[in-house]
Amino acid sequence: MGSLLINTLYSSRHVHIAMSWPS
């Protein structure tokens, strides 16, 4: 369960950075 939570947080952060950073 802990791994899933970390994975979700990491994925969310990655998406946030991808959207924030200009492509």
C-alpha positions in Angstrom: 0.0 0.0 0.0 2.8 2.4 0.9 4.5 1.7 -2.5 1.2 2.5 -4.3 0.9 5.8 -2.4 4.5 6.8 -3.2 4.0 5.8 -6.9 0.8 7.9 -7.1 2.6 10.9 -5.5 5.6 10.6 -7.8 3.4 10.2 -10.9 1.3 13.3 -9.8 4.5 15.3 -9.3 5.9 14.2 -12.7 2.6 15.2 -14.4 2.6 18.6 -12.6 6.2 19.3 -13.7 5.5 18.2 -17.2 2.5 20.6 -17.4 4.4 23.4 -15.7 7.4 23.1 -17.9 7.1 24.6 -21.4 7.5 21.9 -24.1 
